[in-house]
Amino acid sequence: MENIFKYYQFSAFFKDESDVFSGNQIAYTELNNTHYLIFEKKEDSYTLFVSRYGGRHEIGKLKPEILETVVENYDKSIPEHRVALRRYLE
């Protein structure tokens, strides 16, 4: 997973303080000024979300305006999971 985070320029993981992600670790990458992809790390699994915030400074601190689950239990070896991620980033 580290290669995916680096390749798509996700932020370092940090603790969610908004309670949207239950205090779990999250990392994000920017799609544009208001839309972001977020990986939530729960123990050894990752869930990918697409979200809308007023700006990156709100991520992990405030509730997003929009939050949709893209892939639960993301597994880079599953082609459909990789396609879902690339759909937003390429």
C-alpha positions as CSV (number, residue, x, y, z in Angstrom):
1,M,0.0,0.0,0.0
2,E,2.9,2.4,0.6
3,N,3.6,2.4,-3.1
4,I,0.1,3.5,-3.8
5,F,0.2,6.3,-1.2
6,K,3.5,7.6,-2.6
7,Y,2.5,7.3,-6.3
8,Y,-0.8,9.1,-5.9
9,Q,0.8,11.6,-3.4
10,F,-1.4,10.9,-0.4
11,S,-0.6,12.8,2.8
12,A,1.0,11.1,5.7
13,F,-1.6,9.3,7.9
14,F,-2.9,11.4,10.9
15,K,-5.6,10.9,13.5
16,D,-9.1,12.0,12.6
17,E,-10.3,14.5,15.2
18,S,-13.8,15.0,13.6
19,D,-15.2,11.6,14.7
20,V,-16.3,11.1,11.1
21,F,-13.7,8.4,10.8
22,S,-14.1,7.2,14.4
23,G,-10.7,8.6,15.4
24,N,-8.9,6.3,13.0
25,Q,-5.9,7.2,11.0
26,I,-6.6,8.9,7.6
27,A,-4.6,10.1,4.6
28,Y,-5.8,12.2,1.7
29,T,-4.9,13.4,-1.8
30,E,-6.4,16.4,-3.5
31,L,-8.6,16.0,-6.6
32,N,-9.3,19.8,-6.8
33,N,-9.8,22.7,-4.3
34,T,-12.8,21.0,-2.6
35,H,-12.7,17.3,-3.5
36,Y,-10.4,14.8,-1.9
37,L,-9.8,11.0,-1.8
38,I,-9.3,9.7,1.7
39,F,-8.0,6.4,2.9
40,E,-9.1,5.4,6.4
41,K,-6.9,2.9,8.1
42,K,-8.7,0.5,10.5
43,E,-6.1,-1.9,12.0
44,D,-4.8,-3.7,8.8
45,S,-7.6,-2.7,6.4
46,Y,-8.2,0.5,4.3
47,T,-11.4,2.1,3.1
48,L,-11.3,4.6,0.2
49,F,-13.7,7.5,0.3
50,V,-14.4,10.5,-2.0
51,S,-15.2,13.7,-0.1
52,R,-15.9,17.4,-0.3
53,Y,-14.6,19.9,2.1
54,G,-14.2,23.7,2.2
55,G,-10.5,23.2,2.0
56,R,-7.7,20.7,3.0
57,H,-7.4,22.4,6.4
58,E,-10.9,21.0,7.3
59,I,-9.9,17.3,6.7
60,G,-9.9,15.3,9.9
61,K,-11.2,18.3,11.9
62,L,-14.7,19.0,10.5
63,K,-17.5,16.9,9.0
64,P,-17.3,16.8,5.2
65,E,-20.0,18.3,3.0
66,I,-20.1,15.0,1.0
67,L,-18.6,11.6,1.9
68,E,-19.1,8.6,-0.3
69,T,-17.5,5.2,0.1
70,V,-15.6,4.1,-3.0
71,V,-14.1,0.8,-1.9
72,E,-14.3,-1.0,1.5
73,N,-11.3,-3.2,2.5
74,Y,-9.2,-1.9,-0.4
75,D,-6.9,-4.6,-1.8
76,K,-4.4,-3.5,-4.4
77,S,-4.3,-7.1,-5.8
78,I,-8.0,-6.8,-6.9
79,P,-8.2,-5.1,-10.3
80,E,-11.6,-3.5,-9.6
81,H,-10.2,-1.8,-6.6
82,R,-7.3,-0.3,-8.6
83,V,-9.7,0.8,-11.3
84,A,-11.9,2.5,-8.8
85,L,-8.9,4.5,-7.5
86,R,-7.6,5.4,-10.9
87,R,-11.0,6.5,-12.1
88,Y,-10.6,9.5,-9.8
89,L,-6.9,10.2,-10.3
90,E,-6.0,9.6,-13.9
